[in-house]
Amino acid sequence: MDSQENVLVNGTAASPSEEQGKQEEVKVEETQQENAVETSEVVETAEAPVAPAAPEVLEAPEAPEAQEEAPEERKVYQTKQEVLERVKEIAHGEEAPQKDEVEYLKTAFYKLHIAEREAQQKAYLDAGGDPETYQVTPDEDEEAFKAEMGIIKERRQQLFREQEQEKEDNLKKKLDIIEKIKSMVTSPEEASKTYQEFKALQQEWREIKNVPAERANELWRNYQLYVEQFYDLLKLNSEARELDFKKNLEAKNRLCEAAEKLADEADVISAFHQLQKLHQEYREIGPVSKELREEVWQRFKAASTVINKRHQQHFENLRAREEENLAKKTALCEKVEAVCAEENKGSADWERHTKEIIDLQAEWKTIGFAPQKMNVKIFERFRAACDDFFARKAEHFRTLKDTYKENADKKRTLIEKAKALQDSTEWRSTSDKLIALQKEWKTIGMVPKKLGDQLWEEFLGACNKFFEARNAQGAGQRNEERENLEKKRSVIEQLKQVAEEAGDDIQARVQKLVEEYNGIGHVPFKEKDKLYEEYHAVLDKLYKELNVSVARRRLNKFKDNLKQVAERGEAALDTERARLMRQYEAIKQEVQTYENNLGFLSASSKKGNSLIEEMNRKIQKLKDDLQLTKDKIKAIDAQNQEKEQAE
């Protein structure tokens, strides 16, 4: 039984329905008592001797546990051992076990016990324990507590049996007293002689306590009947009668004052039970003078009404609070059910929702009882939602544990592969393999952090061992690459200077520098692309300028040679023109071929981009040659036209 269930079952306060039942029973008997007073007045005559009045108020029949004293302020127990010591005192001491204290001790013990058990479970789970394998260890304190509570239960049962037997014995005694008074009533001539015996019987009646509840009212009516009949037979003088009335008046006024003071009692339940004791005393006191009888009764009744109304209002307020508590608990049920309905995409969501539910459980514990008929039902609804959530959470983490194990096995496999490669000297291929392993590592899911850190350190150590050896081996190569970088930058600077100069040998100088550049080895990989772009930018500029100037010179030279060809005759010019036409068509066809091939190339890679640039340069050179051939053909046509004009 957990602490919440314990509170639900073991509340120490009487339920509103029980207290209301008592109160209604008292009110019914008050009405019966008023009728009894009227009957008494009818029976009693002016000449009748002093007789005790009929009880104006009849208290409710006593039940075995219904009229225990209201619980006092309880001691707050800090440990189970303190509770256990008190339980042992009750079990083996002389005092009678009180139900409310026993139930309070049970609630206190299991509240501490559940808190201790939950703390142990939390510590186990925080340490990484498996919730499926967790087992509750036996608690010696709990076993001892149960044993002592068993003794207390037996004592309470024995005490109850003794009380019931005592009530039966008291019933017999009171029946005997009634029979004795009845016999006195049947002998009128002996009434005066037996007065002292009658008073002794009355005193004995008052000293006898509880009788079975179902016989109490009938017993009292019979007793009262024969007492009144006896007093009717007595022939006491008026002085004795007045003295008896006076004593009874003083006693009843004292009870009225006590009842009126109960209005200031802070504990409503205690005041109600004290009032019942005053009723018991009031009914045992004899009558007062007839003219004061109603006045005294109304005073006592008015004081009783105040206490009864306070008692009733107390339980009406209690019921209102219980309804309010029911509304609060219903709202908490809706909240926890809403949290349970939310989707949990990962462990973070599970932990966040767990905290929300634990907060709701803590809030639940701060709310008091709901109405008795709904108290257990609303708790079962709340607990069902919580149990469903934590069951699904346990299943999630159980599945997650299997996933973690699978991921850990995959990572261990990669570690073994990395260790197999860590001593390799095949720098290029092994680097590619280790990089591929690292990429695959990133695709594997999570494992528990502590284990994950350990596996990663092991995997990284194998990779680092290879790369450190490779880097040590390639240190000299990197120095050479840096030297090559400086050499190529020097060639680029020389090409830039050539681009600013002029001269007939510019083409030869450019070709020499290009050959020198191509003869230099590799440069650092990070500088490769930048250097390539800078080199080809200068080279493209030079080639463009060279193509234009070379084409111009070749055309001028062709024109100079054309006059000599013309002197050989018209056929020579036609032959040259036909050759140039064939050359023109061949170059044009070659340009088309390159342009078609260019359409199939992709620039998605650096290598592809370099090839495209090279083909573009070739196409441009072919186009320049095409234009030169076209210009030569035009020169021949101009020469033929000039010759025709001259002729």
Salt bridges, closest charged atoms under 4 A:
ASP2 OD2 - ARG383 NH1 2.01
GLU19 OE2 - LYS22 NZ 3.63
GLU19 OE1 - HIS311 NE2 3.23
GLU34 OE2 - LYS301 NZ 2.46
GLU44 OE2 - ARG241 NH2 2.78
GLU44 OE1 - ARG293 NH2 3.31
GLU56 OE2 - LYS252 NZ 2.93
GLU65 OE2 - ARG156 NH2 3.30
GLU69 OE2 - LYS277 NZ 2.68
GLU89 OE1 - ARG86 NH1 3.06
GLU95 OE2 - ARG86 NH1 3.03
ASP100 OD2 - ARG74 NH2 2.78
GLU101 OE2 - ARG86 NE 2.69
GLU103 OE1 - LYS106 NZ 3.84
GLU116 OE2 - LYS80 NZ 2.98
ASP126 OD2 - LYS122 NZ 2.87
ASP130 OD2 - LYS401 NZ 3.13
GLU132 OE2 - ARG398 NH1 2.42
ASP139 OD2 - LYS80 NZ 2.36
ASP139 OD2 - HIS113 ND1 3.16
GLU142 OE1 - HIS113 NE2 3.30
GLU142 OE2 - LYS146 NZ 3.74
GLU148 OE1 - HIS92 NE2 2.87
GLU164 OE2 - LYS167 NZ 3.74
GLU218 OE1 - ARG215 NE 3.80
GLU260 OE2 - ARG299 NE 2.87
GLU324 OE2 - LYS328 NZ 3.62
GLU337 OE2 - ARG381 NE 2.88
GLU342 OE1 - HIS353 NE2 2.64
ASP349 OD1 - ARG352 NH2 3.35
GLU351 OE2 - LYS393 NZ 3.88
GLU356 OE2 - ARG352 NH1 3.57
ASP359 OD2 - LYS355 NZ 3.23
ASP387 OD1 - ARG383 NE 3.24
ASP388 OD2 - ARG392 NE 3.25
GLU395 OE1 - ARG398 NH2 2.13
GLU406 OE2 - LYS410 NZ 3.72
ASP409 OD2 - LYS405 NZ 3.45
ASP409 OD1 - ARG412 NH1 3.34
ASP423 OD1 - LYS465 NZ 3.11
ASP453 OD2 - LYS449 NZ 3.08
GLU458 OE2 - LYS419 NZ 2.65
GLU486 OE2 - ARG489 NH1 3.78
GLU493 OE2 - LYS496 NZ 3.86
GLU501 OE1 - ARG509 NH2 2.71
GLU527 OE1 - ARG489 NH2 3.44
ASP529 OD2 - LYS606 NZ 2.15
GLU534 OE2 - LYS496 NZ 3.23
ASP540 OD1 - ARG617 NH1 3.18
GLU576 OE2 - ARG579 NH2 2.37
GLU595 OE2 - LYS623 NZ 3.33
GLU614 OE1 - ARG617 NH2 2.34
ASP625 OD2 - LYS621 NZ 3.51
ASP637 OD1 - ARG577 NE 2.62
